[in-house]
Amino acid sequence: MEQNLIERILEINLPPQKSAFLWGPRKTGKTTFLKQKFKDALWIDLLDYNIYFELNKNPTYLRQIISASNKTFVVIDEVQKIPAILDEIHWLIENKNIQFILCGSSARKLRKTSGGLIGGRAWRYELFPFVSKEIGIERLDLNRALLYGLIPAHYLSTNPEMDLKAYVNDYLKEEIQAEALVRKIGNFSKFLYYTAFSNANIVNYSNIARECGVSVKTVIDYYSILEDTLIGRFLMPWTKKKKRRLIETFKFYFFDTGIVNVLLNKRELIKGTMDYGQLFEHFIINECLAYSKYTRKDFPLYFYRTASGNEVDLILGEGEIAIEIKASETSNYRLKGLHIFSDEQKPKKKIVISLEPLPRKVGDILFLPYREFLKMLWANEII
């Protein structure tokens, strides 16, 4: 199956005089997607050194390019490479009614240099790695997705392990070193390893700082870099309507499971292990996050954990949906956290997602095989 044969479900429908940013980590398919969806647009690729050189030297060169093209719809790829170009884009939107799609992997430099990202005149979209609906829920190879991730080029690769290693090395070189986001790349490489080691767990800044030999402030800054460059996201704790003491620190998830495995040098997964369970949980959370963004519902995601250790893996919305994620084919689950949350918050739905073969219901808890859950999620039947 080739990448360009898999239809992405992101929709970008812009009214007249409205522009957009499309953000996404490298290799998620932003360029392929935009070239398929906007075939008639004027394309300006800032990876082309000659174009980059001219625009970086003189951003008003953009006016000349657009004027010569007679086109009013423009795609600028890797826009973060020239933050100063945003002022020129702003002028063209206001004075020439040009529509833009500005594509990139990080808004960090743009925010620092240009402030408000053209004053709210552009909608924000995100492109994620493949999701199950795009591949086909029944065709999805779960073990491959957990081990190698769902970045299109990696999921479809004949040698995903080598591609993943190259991706991580290129990321360190191009995204971190080239943008001079950190001074000591060796410390940051250690940080990536220990962040992968604690992926899907509650973050302890002090422990990671000690292992990396840096300050807690540096670790906080490093996490900020991962978030700004879309390499990972925080899952915040549920702290509302407290009747008992709750954990108030966050968890962190890389944007793709394959990244975690290559950082930890994992070459195989075994069902029933803690590693397998964490990656399965990670996969489900990524699907829910992508669904929230692609459908423009933008509901928040949380986890719930009491100080005594009772936990619910995932809370969707403002407590409407409580989900436990179990990488098990048996029905012997410990659900104390789910019962505690249900007693306190009265969620509309309580769901256990697992590797069981058939759906079932016990009281008001719905037990769903993961494929059944994914079908219901993308059919708008969960939230």
N, C-alpha and C positions, 0 to 999 in steps of 0.2 A: 504494500500500500504506500503510495507516494504522498508526501506532505501536501502537494498542491491539489490532490484529489480529495482531501479531507476538508469539508466545508466548516469554517469557523463560525461560531454562533454569535459572536459579537456583532452588534448592529450600530452603525454610525449614520444617523439620519439628521442632517443639519438643515435647519431653515435658512432662508436667505439672510445674508449679512452676519451669520454666526460661524465662528471658527472652532477648532477643537485641538486639544492636546491628546495624543495617544501615548501612554506610558506602558512600559513593560520591560522586564529583564531581557538581556541579550539572548538571542536565539529562540525567543518565543514565537517568532513568525510575523513580526509587525510589518516588515517590508513586503513580504509575500502577500499578506492580507491586504495592505493598502494598494498594492499594484493590481490585485484582482478586483477590488471594489471601486477604485477610482482610476480607471484606465485612461481617461482623457485629461487627467490633471497634469499640470506642469510639475515635473519632479526635480527637486534639487537635493542632491546627496552630499552632505558635508564630509563623508568619507572620501570623496573625490578630492585629492589634494589641491588640484588647480582651482576648483570652485571654492574650497575652504580657504585657500590662500587669499584669493581676491576679496571674498566677503569678510574675512577676518581683518584685512587691511582697511577695507572701506565698505561698511555695511550698506551704504546707499547704492552699491553695485547691484543689490537685489532689485531696486526699482527698474534699472536698465534691463535686467534679464526678463522681468515680468512684462515690461512695456513692449519688448521685442516679440514676446510670445503671443500677445493678444489674448491671454487666458486669464480668467478671473478666479480659478480654483488652483491652489498651489499646495503641494506636499513638500515639506522640508524634513529630511531624514537626519537623525543624529543632531537635533537642534541644540542640545546642551553644549555642543562643542564651541559655539560662538554666542555667549550670553548677550553680547551687545546688539545682536541682530533683532532682539525682541522690540527695541524701540522703533526700528525701521518697520517691522511687521505691524506694530501698533499704528504707525502713521498710515500704512497702506490699507489697513482695515478701515480706519476712520475717513480717509480722504479719497480712496480709489475703490472702495467696496470690494476689496479682494478677500476671498475666503481662504483660510489656511487650515491644513492639518499638520500639526507640529509633532514630530515623532521622536521619541528618545527613551533612554534607559535610566535617566536620573534628572530630577529637577533641582538637585542640590546647588549646583553652580548658578543656575538661572535665578533661584530665589536669593542667593547671596548677592548677586550682581545686579539683578533687575527688579528685585522686590516683588511686586504683585502679579507677575506672570500676565502681562498685558491687561491688567485691570479688570479681570473677570469677564473679558470679552470672548473667552474660549471655554467651551465645555470640556470636562475631563473624562477620558475613557481609559480603561486598562485592558491589556491583553495578557492572559495567563497562558501557561503551558496547556497542552491538550486537556480537555475534560472528557469524562466518560461519554457524554452525549455526542460529542464530535467523533470519537472513535467508533462508537456503537457500544452500548452497555453490554450486550451479549458477546461482542467480539473482544472486549477489553481483556487483556492478559494481566491479571492482577499482580502476579508475582513479578512480571517484568516491570510493571508500573512502579511497584514498591522498590525494586532493586535499582532500576536505572532511571526512574522518574518519567515525567511526561513532557519534557521539552521535546518539541516535534522531531528535531534532527536526531535526538538520542533514542527516543522510543522506537523510531523506525529504522535505526541504524543496524548494520550488520556487525558492527563492532562498537557497541555502546560504551563499554568500559574505557576504551582508548579515547573516544569522543568526550566522555565526561572528564577525564583527566586533562585533556587539552582545554576544555572549557574552563575549568577551575584555574589552570595556569594562565590562560589568556585573560581571565577576569582580574586576577591579581596584577598582571602586567599592565593591562589596558585601562581598567576602571580605577584601580587604586594608585599605581605608580604614575601613570600618565597624567592623571588629574591631581597628583600630589596631595591626596587626601590624608595620607599618613606619612610620618617621617621615617619610621623604621619598619620596613616591610616584613622583617623577620618576626617582630613582636606581633604584627597583625596576622601573620600566618599561624602563629601559635594560637592566637585568639580564635581564628576560624576553626581550628581543630577542637578546642575546648567548647566552643559554642555548638559545634556539631555533636560533640559528646553529650551536651546537656540539652540538645534539641528535644522539644516536646515536654521538657521538665521545667519546674519553677526555676527562674534565673536567680543565681546568687552572685552578685557582682564581686564580693570580696573573695570568694573561692576562685573565680576565674582570674581576677587580678593577681592573686598569689601564684597561680599556676603559670601565668604568662610573664610574671616579673614586671608588671606595670601597675600604675595607680588605679584606684577605683574610678576616678574621673576619666582616665584614658579608656577604660572598659566601657563606660557609659558613652563616650564619644564614638568608640568603635561600633557599638550597637546602633547609634544614630546613623553612621555611615551605611550599615547594612539596610536599615529601614529606608533611608533616602535613595539608595541605589536599587531598591526593590528586591534585594537579595533575601530579605526575610521580613517577618511581621511579628508584632506582639499580639498575643491573645491575653486580653485583660481579665482580671478576676471579677466575678459578680460580687458586688458589695452593697447591694440595695436591700432595704428593709431588713436590716440585720436583727435577728433574734439570738444569735450566738456569735462568738468571735470567729471571723473569717480571715483566710489568707488574703493579703492585699498586694502581693507582688505578682508579677506577670510570668507567662510562659513565652517562649520564642520559638518560631517555626521558620525554617528556610522555605523559600518559595517552591522548592522541588525536592522530593525525597532522594532523587539520585545524587544531588549535591551533598547531602548528608553522608551517604554511603561512600562516595569517593574521598571525601575529607577524612573519613575514618578507616579507609582502605578495606571496606567490606566487599567481598566478592560473591557472597552467597547469603541467602536467607533461609531460616529454618522455622517452619510453623510451630507455634507453641512457645517460642522464646519471647523474652521481653522486647528484644529488638524488633521482631516481626510485629508485635502488638503495637509498639510505638509508631512504626511506619504506617501501619494500617490506620491508626487514629489520625496521623498526619495527612494521609491521603483523603480521608473523609472530610476533615476540616478544610483542606484546600478546595474540595468540591463545593462545600457550602459557601465558602468565601467567594469563589468564582460565580456561583449562582446568584449571590447577593448583588454582585457588581454588574454582571451581564444583564440581569433583569431590571436593573436600576431600582431595585427595592432598597438596597443599601441598609439592610438591617444589621445591627451590631452582633458580634459573636463574643461569647464569654466562656470561661470555665468557672466552676463552683468548687470551693474546697474549704472545709472548716479547719480550725486550728488543730482538731483532733485527727485530721487526715481523711475524713469522709468527703468524697469527691463526685462531681458529675462532669464528664469529659467536655460537654459542649452545651451551651445555652444559646438559643437563637432568639433574636429580637429582645424585647423587654421582659423576658421570662416566660414567653408563650410556649416555647418548645424546649424540653429537657431531653438530652440524648446521652446515652452510654454507648461506648464503642468497644466491642469485644472481639478480638481476633481468635475466636474459638468456634468449633463445630459442635460443641456440647451445650447443654442448657443449664449448667450449674454455675450461676453467676452470683456474685455478691453485689447487691444493689442498695446498700444502706444509704449511700449518699443521695441516690435518686429519690428514695422514700423521704429522707429529711427535707430535701429541696421541695418535694411535692407538698408535704405538710405545711411548709412555711409560705410558699409562693403560689401554689395552686396553678401550675402550668396547664395550658389547654391540651397539650399532648405530651406523653412520656413514651420514648422510643428507645429500644435497645437494638443496635445494629451489630450484626455478627456474621460468621461464616456458616451459620445453620442453613440447611437446605430449603426449609419451608417457613413461611410466615406463620405466626400464631399470636394469640392474645391471652394474657393472664390478668384478670381484673381489668384495670384501665391502662395497662402497659402493653404496647404493641411491640412484638419482637419481629424484626425484619431482616432477612438475608440482605447483604449489602447491595446486591444488584436490584432487588425490589425497592430498597430505599432510594437508590439513585434514579430509578424510573419515576418514582413518586416525586422526588425533589424536582427533577427537570420538567415534570408535568404540572408543576405548581400545586402539588397536593400535600406538601409538608407545611409550608409557611407562605 
